[in-house]
Amino acid sequence: MRIRTLTRPEDSAAAPEAQDTAAVRSQDTPARQPSRPSRRFRPNGGPGRFALFAAPGLLAYLALVLVPIGMTAGYSLTNKNPFNPPTRWVGLSNLTGLFSDDDFLKALQNTVVITVIVTLVTNAGGLAIALLLDRRGWLYNALRSVFFVPVVLSAVVVSVIWQAILVDDGLLNSMLRQLGVSHPPGWLSDPSLALYTVSWVIAWQGLGFCVVIYLAGLQGIPQELHEAAAIDGCGPLMRFRHVTWPMLAPAVTINTVMSLIGGFKAYDQIQVLTNGGPGPGTTSTLAFQVIQTAFNGNHVGYASAMAVAMLILVATVSVIALGWLQKREVSA
């Protein structure tokens, strides 16, 4: 049985027109180009381009850090004195002689005292101030800037300012006399106080750095942890002990290591405030002793041995502290 399809006259008339319209459109529309496979991003040049961009920094690090360290290590094995040639090889006698040098041992003792004070004061004070400033408002933002100002100032500028305050006839003693203190302390002239005064100045300048790091750590603690601890009945001290302090472990690591390094390399404040005094070596540090021996005494070889010993000491202490603090981060 056949089924015939009936076509209306108007449909048969419209069919040629549709064919003509499609033909015109096909002529107006340009032919599509075959799609190309997408290219993945590849760095032009590969390792060669990376080496080209890294070369200036690497060359600067090599010329300003590695080469001087190598030259210092080489000088430490000689008796180099630019005003008393010739230079002779002495081996490790310079390094072994440090253990019987009273001036070096006194400088080492002073450096350890300064480092301990700076590390404790900057971390404890920085954490306390950060907890007080961990709030919103323009006043707290302004106070954050105020505490960070000493960090961006030169150590010489800070030392000159504190020298005007702490000398015997300075601002602090003048205020104490007006308050009735007839014999105010000699903050920089008393051998029993000078070392602690210089340590305070160094710690004061580094305090703002610790405040900023601790503030960043505090603001990175999720608020839900404090709320959950509060719901469990923990008071402020318990929340600090079990929530805030463990979460601040990375900030403690950064501040402790930086404070240790800053204390060991203290020089500018010593030079400006006390020049190593009052008295022989009262406030002399390792860095100060190296400069005095090399440029005032012209014993470049022996000063280089001091610098090498200082480098080994700082690297050892920093690695030990960093390893211990990073273990604390994992356990926390």
Buried (B, 14 or more C-beta within 10 A) or exposed (E): EEEEEEEEEEEEEEEEEEEEEEEEEEEEEEEEEEEEEEEEEEEEEEEEEEEEEEEEEEEEEEEEEEEEEEEBBEBBBBBBBEEEEEBEEBEEEBBEEBEEBEBBEBBBBBBBBBBBBBBBBBBEBBBEBBBEBBEEEEEEEEBBEEBBEBBEEEBEEBBEBBBEBBBBEBEBBEEBEEEEEEEBBBBBBBBEBBBBBBBBBBBBBBBBBBBBBBBBBBEEBEEEBBEEBBEEEBEEEEBBEBBBEBBBBBBBBBBBBBBBBBBBBBBBBBBBBBEBBBEEBBBBBBBBBBBBBBEEEBBBBBBBBBBBBBBEBBEEBBEEBBEEBEEBEEEE
